[in-house]
Amino acid sequence: MAVRPDVSVVVIAYNDARRLPRAVASTLAQSLGGVETVIVDDASTDGTGEAADRLAAAHPGRVRAVHLPANSGGCGRPRNTGIETSTGRYVMFLDSDDLLDRHACLNLLAAAEDTGADMVSGLCDRIFLDVPEGAKGRIRPWYPWLYRHSAVYESLNENPDLLYDTLSTNKAYRRGFLEEHGLRFVERLHYEDLLFTAEAYLEAGRTALIPHRVYNWLVKERTRAPSISNRRTELANFADRLEIHRRIDMLFALRGAYDLQRAKDVKFVNHDLVLYLRDLRDKAPAHQARFLDLAAAYLAELDPRVFEQANPLPAIAAHLIREGDHAGALAAAEYDPVKRPELRARLVERDGRVYWGAGRPRGTLGRRVLDVTAFGFHVRPLRELRPANTVTRLETRGGRVLMAGYVLNPLERIPRGAELAGTLEFLDRRRRARKGRIRASVRHEGDRLTWRAEFDPARKIRPFGFIDPVWDVRLRIRVDGEEVVTRLGEGRGSPSLGGVALPVRPRLTRFAGDRLRSYVTEGGHLAFALETGSPWARLTRALARRAALSRPARLARRRARSLDRAVRRTLTGRNTKIVVFNRVLSGCPSGPAWRSSRASSAATTPTTRSTSTGSCAGPGVR
């Protein structure tokens, strides 16, 4: 008789033949022995089904393949099929484009057995494949504050913040628990895991959390076929999420769990809604309006206390969507005093209080939610305001460039009589000290400052032509001795800012890059990429690129990296630390006891000396 697996990992796949073997390899490499892998192919057309069959044939008894006869249109049916066809005492879920941590099954199973929990959840890391390895921000843990310590909860009421983590993939569920409560994923709707996990939290007699990473969520944002979670600008995608939230609301309401429902709605405002709003920046106004109308209909159903309990800026965004102020809502969703300190909203001052938005706030709720006096916009130094700078004109004529735009003047902090002077700066992104400066005229116009600059780029901007591929643009405005620095970007009323070529004269001969091509960054700012215009320059660049990618060049780079690693290992190695440590000790002020200790240890090995003394006031002194 076959031994029943401890854990079944359900791997769902659709048209992912290339990555499926990598995902299954992460289940086969689990440090826990009794792991069963069930691949559910959702009627793929690219060979995923054949790849699943090959994996099952290569690992009999450990891997099985199940094929759905028709595509289900989502993740719900494949996961349900996996639950019903697997046999393990516990069930986990893995998407074919992600990976399990090597000890995921072992750690989750151990916690479940130790605590008697119906479900156990561990840390999920989002790994952004578009960001270079080792770069800051490449790995972003999913709500890590929930997983700082091990914890066991007898009910969701003990920690409603669990609703922030409604992933189904970083959890293990006891099979008897799933069967007892008939827990299954809703089908033909996206974001099915939000409803499934919320219901599981509600039904679980005990939920355990462990501070170990169990799931690697691999994210690739720049792709032709983005995942469901990266298709947030699609109206149908947002409609599915709202429908799932309505079903969760109904679930809580039927149980009379109104406090939990309100906690879930606060999470919707703080997390779900803001994700969508930030992706709307570069969409057409008509698309934004349709999107925000969907949001307004759902927000109108929420308890007003949700807006007072949510974080200030998301609450402002949600409230203004209900009020129909789309510009103010989007500006609130984008503003972050630390990460995105660019102020795109108008502000109004009434009775000594400062409110977000151009109009007077309506009602008691509006005054409470929109009050941003604590942000200090009315008292901050001008250099800290960071008002948005919107480009309204970018064109070339006869070799000259004409640029114009406007900068918000919040609360009219820059008085009308102030003396204004502006400088437009093109900065080499790699070497900020290298810049081209152009004088810009600046003047008051209503509640904004308008600016204009006309110049010959070939004279004002002199790139090297090879080592400075990206240039940013800033506008510095001097106001009676103070300075406001703004970054140029797109906004309402902006023309198309991409694809405008500025002819420049490179320092490294005519064979280098000789023009800057404009584009808009993911943050909505204007930037320029160096490119080659003449045939000779393109030929030179192609030859340089070929040389850089040649085998000798690759070997040279590999040797340089190896040398760098070797030097780092030597400098940070144990022996080096021992030598430095003893040199420091030998220079410490010493009494007779210290001198005798040092003399007696002169013949000992470095390792012995390092363990006998922890500091200048170590065992030698005593």
LUMFI-326025 format. One record per residue (C-alpha): residue number from 1; x, y, z. Coordinates in pm, whole numbers. Example, Ala and Ser with C-alpha at 12.3 -4.5 7.8 and 13.67 -1.06 7.14 Angstrom:
BEGIN
{1, {1230, -450, 780}}
{2, {1367, -106, 714}}
//
This chain:
BEGIN
{1, {0, 0, 0}}
{2, {136, 341, -100}}
{3, {226, 580, 181}}
{4, {2, 885, 195}}
{5, {196, 1208, 122}}
{6, {228, 1463, 399}}
{7, {182, 1757, 160}}
{8, {32, 1787, -187}}
{9, {152, 2084, -390}}
{10, {-97, 2177, -663}}
{11, {87, 2345, -951}}
{12, {-147, 2520, -1196}}
{13, {-24, 2606, -1545}}
{14, {-154, 2759, -1865}}
{15, {68, 2809, -2172}}
{16, {381, 2810, -1958}}
{17, {585, 2518, -2091}}
{18, {913, 2705, -2046}}
{19, {876, 2784, -1674}}
{20, {675, 2484, -1555}}
{21, {982, 2253, -1512}}
{22, {1149, 2517, -1294}}
{23, {843, 2540, -1067}}
{24, {813, 2162, -1038}}
{25, {1186, 2138, -965}}
{26, {1125, 2356, -657}}
{27, {869, 2103, -530}}
{28, {1095, 1805, -603}}
{29, {1380, 1975, -416}}
{30, {1179, 2012, -94}}
{31, {1367, 1911, 221}}
{32, {1050, 1731, 336}}
{33, {1040, 1382, 188}}
{34, {665, 1314, 166}}
{35, {566, 1572, -95}}
{36, {333, 1497, -384}}
{37, {322, 1731, -687}}
{38, {0, 1752, -890}}
{39, {27, 1954, -1211}}
{40, {-306, 2082, -1345}}
{41, {-281, 2192, -1708}}
{42, {-562, 2434, -1795}}
{43, {-600, 2320, -2159}}
{44, {-277, 2484, -2275}}
{45, {-197, 2517, -2646}}
{46, {182, 2565, -2630}}
{47, {307, 2225, -2514}}
{48, {256, 2277, -2142}}
{49, {50, 1958, -2123}}
{50, {329, 1756, -2287}}
{51, {583, 1910, -2050}}
{52, {364, 1807, -1756}}
{53, {343, 1451, -1887}}
{54, {721, 1432, -1926}}
{55, {771, 1549, -1568}}
{56, {522, 1291, -1442}}
{57, {694, 1014, -1640}}
{58, {1035, 1120, -1510}}
{59, {920, 1116, -1146}}
{60, {661, 838, -1103}}
{61, {496, 835, -766}}
{62, {608, 1193, -697}}
{63, {457, 1392, -984}}
{64, {116, 1350, -1149}}
{65, {-34, 1543, -1440}}
{66, {-402, 1631, -1479}}
{67, {-543, 1792, -1794}}
{68, {-860, 2001, -1809}}
{69, {-1060, 1947, -2131}}
{70, {-1125, 2320, -2185}}
{71, {-964, 2636, -2058}}
{72, {-1134, 2762, -1744}}
{73, {-1046, 3130, -1786}}
{74, {-896, 3164, -1440}}
{75, {-721, 2995, -1150}}
{76, {-1027, 2870, -961}}
{77, {-1110, 2550, -1150}}
{78, {-748, 2425, -1183}}
{79, {-694, 2471, -810}}
{80, {-1022, 2299, -726}}
{81, {-927, 2011, -954}}
{82, {-593, 1990, -776}}
{83, {-763, 1971, -436}}
{84, {-991, 1692, -553}}
{85, {-725, 1479, -726}}
{86, {-443, 1517, -470}}
{87, {-410, 1292, -166}}
{88, {-178, 1469, 83}}
{89, {-279, 1544, 441}}
{90, {-209, 1911, 371}}
{91, {-259, 2109, 49}}
{92, {-49, 2392, -93}}
{93, {-71, 2588, -417}}
{94, {203, 2698, -657}}
{95, {174, 2897, -979}}
{96, {388, 2772, -1267}}
{97, {583, 3099, -1289}}
{98, {682, 3102, -920}}
{99, {898, 2894, -685}}
{100, {869, 2738, -342}}
{101, {1146, 2792, -90}}
{102, {1337, 2468, -32}}
{103, {1208, 2428, 325}}
{104, {856, 2559, 264}}
{105, {671, 2229, 307}}
{106, {884, 2123, 605}}
{107, {838, 2452, 794}}
{108, {465, 2480, 725}}
{109, {397, 2116, 814}}
{110, {601, 2140, 1136}}
{111, {407, 2449, 1245}}
{112, {75, 2282, 1164}}
{113, {166, 1968, 1361}}
{114, {305, 2164, 1657}}
{115, {11, 2404, 1689}}
{116, {-280, 2198, 1557}}
{117, {-364, 2481, 1316}}
{118, {-608, 2435, 1029}}
{119, {-396, 2663, 812}}
{120, {-41, 2790, 837}}
{121, {97, 3093, 654}}
{122, {456, 3197, 586}}
{123, {640, 3490, 434}}
{124, {616, 3555, 59}}
{125, {892, 3746, -121}}
{126, {816, 3930, -443}}
{127, {1125, 3911, -664}}
{128, {1124, 4163, -949}}
{129, {1303, 4007, -1246}}
{130, {1317, 4341, -1432}}
{131, {1543, 4482, -1159}}
{132, {1915, 4382, -1173}}
{133, {2019, 4114, -926}}
{134, {2156, 4265, -608}}
{135, {1986, 4601, -668}}
{136, {1793, 4766, -388}}
{137, {1423, 4697, -420}}
{138, {1460, 4379, -623}}
{139, {1315, 4172, -337}}
{140, {1009, 4313, -161}}
{141, {850, 4099, 110}}
{142, {470, 4080, 108}}
{143, {343, 4249, 425}}
{144, {650, 4145, 627}}
{145, {522, 4306, 947}}
{146, {272, 4020, 977}}
{147, {557, 3769, 987}}
{148, {810, 3920, 1226}}
{149, {738, 3650, 1484}}
{150, {566, 3315, 1507}}
{151, {203, 3353, 1612}}
{152, {-108, 3144, 1664}}
{153, {-460, 3291, 1647}}
{154, {-776, 3117, 1763}}
{155, {-990, 3333, 1535}}
{156, {-965, 3613, 1281}}
{157, {-1101, 3854, 1542}}
{158, {-771, 3827, 1730}}
{159, {-584, 3983, 1437}}
{160, {-804, 4129, 1159}}
{161, {-483, 4251, 988}}
{162, {-448, 3897, 853}}
{163, {-687, 4016, 583}}
{164, {-398, 4210, 430}}
{165, {-244, 3878, 326}}
{166, {-508, 3698, 122}}
{167, {-263, 3508, -98}}
{168, {-345, 3139, -119}}
{169, {3, 3036, -232}}
{170, {208, 3103, 83}}
{171, {-14, 2881, 298}}
{172, {-73, 2515, 381}}
{173, {-429, 2396, 449}}
{174, {-526, 2082, 637}}
{175, {-727, 1865, 396}}
{176, {-984, 1768, 659}}
{177, {-1043, 2140, 724}}
{178, {-1107, 2209, 354}}
{179, {-1347, 1915, 324}}
{180, {-1530, 1984, 651}}
{181, {-1619, 2339, 545}}
{182, {-1648, 2272, 170}}
{183, {-1382, 2533, 95}}
{184, {-1328, 2574, -278}}
{185, {-1223, 2857, -509}}
{186, {-1486, 3053, -700}}
{187, {-1457, 2987, -1074}}
{188, {-1459, 3219, -1377}}
{189, {-1365, 3521, -1167}}
{190, {-1016, 3657, -1111}}
{191, {-885, 3729, -758}}
{192, {-1053, 3410, -640}}
{193, {-787, 3369, -371}}
{194, {-914, 3682, -187}}
{195, {-1250, 3518, -123}}
{196, {-1108, 3170, -59}}
{197, {-854, 3290, 197}}
{198, {-1097, 3528, 369}}
{199, {-1343, 3238, 413}}
{200, {-1061, 3012, 536}}
{201, {-954, 3272, 794}}
{202, {-1314, 3298, 910}}
{203, {-1368, 2921, 939}}
{204, {-1028, 2824, 1085}}
{205, {-1033, 2709, 1444}}
{206, {-666, 2804, 1463}}
{207, {-433, 2991, 1225}}
{208, {-55, 2987, 1261}}
{209, {204, 3226, 1116}}
{210, {574, 3150, 1082}}
{211, {854, 3404, 1018}}
{212, {1015, 3191, 746}}
{213, {1005, 3258, 373}}
{214, {803, 2990, 199}}
{215, {711, 3139, -140}}
{216, {899, 3326, -413}}
{217, {661, 3533, -624}}
{218, {853, 3610, -943}}
{219, {733, 3937, -1097}}
{220, {813, 4052, -1449}}
{221, {637, 4381, -1517}}
{222, {773, 4450, -1867}}
{223, {625, 4165, -2066}}
{224, {392, 4125, -2361}}
{225, {165, 3890, -2167}}
{226, {141, 4031, -1813}}
{227, {-4, 3820, -1534}}
{228, {-352, 3882, -1396}}
{229, {-214, 4088, -1108}}
{230, {-31, 4315, -1355}}
{231, {-336, 4385, -1575}}
{232, {-486, 4637, -1338}}
{233, {-574, 4897, -1601}}
{234, {-831, 4663, -1760}}
{235, {-1188, 4747, -1661}}
{236, {-1289, 4379, -1651}}
{237, {-999, 4307, -1415}}
{238, {-1116, 4576, -1172}}
{239, {-1479, 4466, -1205}}
{240, {-1378, 4112, -1101}}
{241, {-1196, 4242, -795}}
{242, {-1497, 4451, -691}}
{243, {-1728, 4151, -734}}
{244, {-1499, 3941, -514}}
{245, {-1501, 4213, -247}}
{246, {-1880, 4230, -258}}
{247, {-1894, 3855, -199}}
{248, {-1656, 3885, 96}}
{249, {-1874, 4165, 237}}
{250, {-2176, 3939, 204}}
{251, {-1987, 3655, 376}}
{252, {-1905, 3874, 677}}
{253, {-2253, 4027, 687}}
{254, {-2417, 3681, 698}}
{255, {-2200, 3600, 1000}}
{256, {-2276, 3934, 1164}}
{257, {-1901, 4005, 1156}}
{258, {-1940, 4376, 1081}}
{259, {-1615, 4478, 1251}}
{260, {-1426, 4232, 1031}}
{261, {-1611, 4359, 726}}
{262, {-1505, 4713, 809}}
{263, {-1145, 4598, 862}}
{264, {-1153, 4430, 521}}
{265, {-1289, 4750, 362}}
{266, {-1013, 4955, 525}}
{267, {-764, 4714, 365}}
{268, {-941, 4764, 29}}
{269, {-894, 5141, 54}}
{270, {-533, 5121, 179}}
{271, {-412, 4854, -63}}
{272, {-638, 4738, -347}}
{273, {-775, 5074, -456}}
{274, {-441, 5255, -445}}
{275, {-278, 4989, -665}}
{276, {-530, 5056, -939}}
{277, {-528, 5435, -908}}
{278, {-150, 5458, -951}}
{279, {-172, 5267, -1278}}
{280, {-424, 5515, -1422}}
{281, {-179, 5805, -1450}}
{282, {-107, 5776, -1822}}
{283, {-451, 5657, -1934}}
{284, {-695, 5863, -2136}}
{285, {-942, 6077, -1935}}
{286, {-1237, 5876, -2073}}
{287, {-1081, 5550, -1951}}
{288, {-1005, 5705, -1612}}
{289, {-1364, 5824, -1581}}
{290, {-1512, 5479, -1656}}
{291, {-1270, 5320, -1412}}
{292, {-1342, 5567, -1132}}
{293, {-1716, 5538, -1184}}
{294, {-1685, 5165, -1109}}
{295, {-1489, 5247, -795}}
{296, {-1739, 5516, -686}}
{297, {-2029, 5271, -703}}
{298, {-1852, 5029, -469}}
{299, {-1718, 5298, -233}}
{300, {-2073, 5431, -189}}
{301, {-2162, 5095, -28}}
{302, {-1898, 5123, 247}}
{303, {-1950, 5227, 607}}
{304, {-1839, 5595, 635}}
{305, {-1619, 5498, 930}}
{306, {-1392, 5316, 682}}
{307, {-1270, 5651, 546}}
{308, {-1176, 5772, 893}}
{309, {-995, 5449, 984}}
{310, {-797, 5415, 659}}
{311, {-457, 5577, 608}}
{312, {-488, 5952, 534}}
{313, {-394, 5968, 164}}
{314, {-577, 5652, 50}}
{315, {-880, 5775, 246}}
{316, {-861, 6111, 68}}
{317, {-843, 5933, -269}}
{318, {-1145, 5713, -188}}
{319, {-1351, 6003, -52}}
{320, {-1279, 6224, -355}}
{321, {-1376, 5943, -593}}
{322, {-1716, 5937, -422}}
{323, {-1731, 6316, -454}}
{324, {-1640, 6308, -825}}
{325, {-1304, 6491, -790}}
{326, {-1098, 6257, -1010}}
{327, {-790, 6478, -1036}}
{328, {-767, 6521, -659}}
{329, {-818, 6148, -602}}
{330, {-542, 6045, -843}}
{331, {-306, 6303, -694}}
{332, {-370, 6166, -343}}
{333, {-305, 5808, -458}}
{334, {29, 5907, -609}}
{335, {155, 6130, -329}}
{336, {395, 5978, -78}}
{337, {599, 6214, 146}}
{338, {898, 5976, 129}}
{339, {890, 5779, -197}}
{340, {684, 6010, -423}}
{341, {689, 6357, -264}}
{342, {554, 6533, -574}}
{343, {247, 6742, -498}}
{344, {-2, 6730, -787}}
{345, {-314, 6848, -604}}
{346, {-449, 7190, -532}}
{347, {-493, 7282, -168}}
{348, {-741, 7513, 0}}
{349, {-719, 7691, 336}}
{350, {-1033, 7751, 542}}
{351, {-1051, 7881, 901}}
{352, {-687, 7805, 967}}
{353, {-708, 7447, 834}}
{354, {-563, 7313, 508}}
{355, {-770, 7075, 296}}
{356, {-681, 6856, -2}}
{357, {-861, 6960, -321}}
{358, {-965, 7280, -488}}
{359, {-1313, 7312, -337}}
{360, {-1452, 7353, 13}}
{361, {-1495, 7010, 180}}
{362, {-1856, 6906, 224}}
{363, {-1994, 6783, 554}}
{364, {-1828, 6668, 873}}
{365, {-1682, 6357, 707}}
{366, {-1529, 6562, 427}}
{367, {-1367, 6804, 672}}
{368, {-1219, 6518, 874}}
{369, {-1090, 6312, 581}}
{370, {-957, 6597, 364}}
{371, {-782, 6785, 645}}
{372, {-408, 6776, 568}}
{373, {-299, 7051, 805}}
{374, {-68, 6805, 980}}
{375, {133, 6761, 659}}
{376, {257, 7117, 701}}
{377, {218, 7230, 339}}
{378, {144, 7583, 463}}
{379, {461, 7613, 674}}
{380, {722, 7399, 498}}
{381, {1018, 7571, 333}}
{382, {957, 7618, -39}}
{383, {1237, 7376, -128}}
{384, {1045, 7094, 43}}
{385, {711, 7149, -131}}
{386, {799, 6962, -454}}
{387, {505, 7095, -662}}
{388, {431, 6909, -986}}
{389, {569, 7049, -1310}}
{390, {354, 6970, -1615}}
{391, {500, 7008, -1965}}
{392, {258, 7167, -2209}}
{393, {493, 7207, -2504}}
{394, {792, 7017, -2641}}
{395, {889, 7068, -3004}}
{396, {1184, 7137, -3232}}
{397, {1199, 7399, -3506}}
{398, {1497, 7461, -3729}}
{399, {1738, 7299, -3486}}
{400, {1600, 7491, -3187}}
{401, {1388, 7348, -2904}}
{402, {1085, 7512, -2748}}
{403, {973, 7383, -2407}}
{404, {699, 7522, -2185}}
{405, {487, 7415, -1890}}
{406, {344, 7514, -1555}}
{407, {421, 7450, -1188}}
{408, {154, 7439, -920}}
{409, {170, 7713, -657}}
{410, {3, 7547, -356}}
{411, {-175, 7789, -120}}
{412, {-6, 8068, -321}}
{413, {309, 8010, -118}}
{414, {499, 8197, -389}}
{415, {355, 8551, -365}}
{416, {267, 8746, -677}}
{417, {523, 9016, -613}}
{418, {813, 8772, -574}}
{419, {1112, 8802, -803}}
{420, {1128, 8486, -1015}}
{421, {1412, 8334, -1216}}
{422, {1427, 7991, -1375}}
{423, {1694, 7751, -1500}}
{424, {1621, 7440, -1705}}
{425, {1877, 7165, -1640}}
{426, {1958, 6854, -1842}}
{427, {2141, 6610, -1612}}
{428, {2344, 6302, -1697}}
{429, {2171, 6036, -1486}}
{430, {2498, 5857, -1408}}
{431, {2697, 6168, -1323}}
{432, {2470, 6433, -1176}}
{433, {2748, 6692, -1175}}
{434, {2742, 6694, -1556}}
{435, {2458, 6909, -1677}}
{436, {2347, 7154, -1941}}
{437, {2184, 7476, -1818}}
{438, {1928, 7687, -2007}}
{439, {1769, 8006, -1884}}
{440, {1387, 7987, -1854}}
{441, {1137, 8267, -1811}}
{442, {891, 8221, -1523}}
{443, {582, 8423, -1436}}
{444, {265, 8408, -1228}}
{445, {-55, 8300, -1399}}
{446, {-351, 8237, -1168}}
{447, {-277, 7962, -916}}
{448, {29, 7841, -1104}}
{449, {365, 7951, -1236}}
{450, {414, 7920, -1610}}
{451, {760, 7880, -1764}}
{452, {912, 7883, -2111}}
{453, {1255, 7809, -2257}}
{454, {1389, 7825, -2613}}
{455, {1742, 7711, -2692}}
{456, {1987, 7547, -2931}}
{457, {2049, 7197, -2789}}
{458, {2368, 7149, -2989}}
{459, {2525, 7437, -2795}}
{460, {2369, 7384, -2453}}
{461, {2384, 7004, -2412}}
{462, {2719, 6836, -2475}}
{463, {2710, 6463, -2397}}
{464, {3022, 6251, -2431}}
{465, {2825, 6032, -2667}}
{466, {2900, 5685, -2527}}
{467, {2894, 5671, -2146}}
{468, {2596, 5897, -2072}}
{469, {2292, 5719, -2220}}
{470, {2011, 5876, -2012}}
{471, {1941, 6240, -1927}}
{472, {1682, 6378, -1684}}
{473, {1533, 6727, -1683}}
{474, {1477, 6964, -1391}}
{475, {1348, 7318, -1357}}
{476, {1499, 7530, -1081}}
{477, {1296, 7834, -979}}
{478, {1456, 8096, -756}}
{479, {1210, 8291, -545}}
{480, {1354, 8586, -350}}
{481, {1663, 8389, -254}}
{482, {1488, 8054, -203}}
{483, {1492, 7775, -459}}
{484, {1225, 7527, -574}}
{485, {1343, 7226, -775}}
{486, {1083, 7046, -987}}
{487, {1100, 6751, -1220}}
{488, {927, 6781, -1556}}
{489, {642, 6538, -1624}}
{490, {320, 6475, -1806}}
{491, {-27, 6557, -1683}}
{492, {-362, 6687, -1792}}
{493, {-310, 6908, -2096}}
{494, {27, 6758, -2183}}
{495, {102, 6677, -2547}}
{496, {264, 6348, -2638}}
{497, {608, 6378, -2479}}
{498, {766, 6069, -2631}}
{499, {969, 6050, -2949}}
{500, {1090, 6411, -2983}}
{501, {1454, 6420, -3101}}
{502, {1694, 6694, -2983}}
{503, {2006, 6725, -3199}}
{504, {2320, 6749, -2981}}
{505, {2692, 6773, -3049}}
{506, {2881, 6491, -2874}}
{507, {3223, 6557, -2727}}
{508, {3364, 6228, -2858}}
{509, {3352, 6302, -3234}}
{510, {3068, 6265, -3476}}
{511, {3078, 5887, -3445}}
{512, {2916, 5900, -3098}}
{513, {2550, 5951, -3002}}
{514, {2432, 6274, -3158}}
{515, {2072, 6321, -3048}}
{516, {1852, 6286, -2740}}
{517, {1518, 6112, -2788}}
{518, {1245, 6197, -2535}}
{519, {1041, 5940, -2344}}
{520, {825, 5924, -2033}}
{521, {948, 5719, -1736}}
{522, {729, 5480, -1537}}
{523, {695, 5757, -1279}}
{524, {548, 5989, -1542}}
{525, {855, 6213, -1578}}
{526, {1024, 6340, -1892}}
{527, {1366, 6193, -1974}}
{528, {1589, 6163, -2279}}
{529, {1783, 5867, -2418}}
{530, {2102, 5919, -2618}}
{531, {2093, 5767, -2965}}
{532, {2282, 5781, -3291}}
{533, {2141, 5952, -3597}}
{534, {2409, 5938, -3868}}
{535, {2493, 5610, -4048}}
{536, {2858, 5641, -3941}}
{537, {2760, 5683, -3578}}
{538, {2527, 5382, -3593}}
{539, {2809, 5175, -3747}}
{540, {3051, 5283, -3474}}
{541, {2799, 5202, -3202}}
{542, {2729, 4859, -3352}}
{543, {3102, 4780, -3364}}
{544, {3147, 4896, -3004}}
{545, {2853, 4684, -2894}}
{546, {2988, 4381, -3080}}
{547, {3326, 4427, -2915}}
{548, {3165, 4456, -2573}}
{549, {2974, 4131, -2629}}
{550, {3267, 3941, -2776}}
{551, {3415, 3639, -2601}}
{552, {3736, 3819, -2489}}
{553, {3530, 4105, -2344}}
{554, {3300, 3864, -2160}}
{555, {3600, 3676, -2022}}
{556, {3758, 4002, -1911}}
{557, {3441, 4106, -1729}}
{558, {3416, 3762, -1569}}
{559, {3776, 3782, -1449}}
{560, {3714, 4131, -1311}}
{561, {3409, 4009, -1119}}
{562, {3601, 3709, -987}}
{563, {3885, 3933, -875}}
{564, {3639, 4168, -706}}
{565, {3476, 3877, -519}}
{566, {3818, 3741, -417}}
{567, {3927, 4079, -281}}
{568, {3601, 4114, -89}}
{569, {3638, 3766, 59}}
{570, {3995, 3843, 164}}
{571, {3908, 4178, 322}}
{572, {3605, 4043, 507}}
{573, {3746, 3700, 588}}
{574, {3810, 3557, 932}}
{575, {4189, 3572, 917}}
{576, {4187, 3937, 811}}
{577, {3952, 4022, 1098}}
{578, {4180, 3840, 1344}}
{579, {4486, 4031, 1225}}
{580, {4309, 4369, 1242}}
{581, {4160, 4279, 1580}}
{582, {4498, 4196, 1731}}
{583, {4655, 4509, 1583}}
{584, {4385, 4712, 1757}}
{585, {4448, 4527, 2084}}
{586, {4820, 4590, 2064}}
{587, {4753, 4963, 2053}}
{588, {4524, 4973, 2355}}
{589, {4645, 5150, 2676}}
{590, {4762, 4879, 2913}}
{591, {4839, 4825, 3281}}
{592, {5066, 4556, 3423}}
{593, {4794, 4291, 3396}}
{594, {4740, 4372, 3028}}
{595, {5114, 4365, 2951}}
{596, {5157, 4027, 3119}}
{597, {4857, 3888, 2932}}
{598, {4994, 4010, 2600}}
{599, {5337, 3876, 2676}}
{600, {5203, 3537, 2780}}
{601, {4999, 3509, 2463}}
{602, {5277, 3612, 2225}}
{603, {5350, 3252, 2135}}
{604, {4989, 3152, 2082}}
{605, {4820, 3119, 1743}}
{606, {4605, 3404, 1600}}
{607, {4296, 3195, 1658}}
{608, {4379, 3147, 2025}}
{609, {4440, 3519, 2071}}
{610, {4115, 3608, 1902}}
{611, {3908, 3387, 2130}}
{612, {4081, 3485, 2451}}
{613, {4008, 3855, 2426}}
{614, {3682, 4023, 2327}}
{615, {3783, 4392, 2361}}
{616, {4040, 4615, 2524}}
{617, {3860, 4548, 2854}}
{618, {3852, 4171, 2795}}
{619, {3976, 3868, 2986}}
{620, {4338, 3986, 2963}}
{621, {4255, 4290, 3180}}
{622, {4062, 4086, 3433}}
//
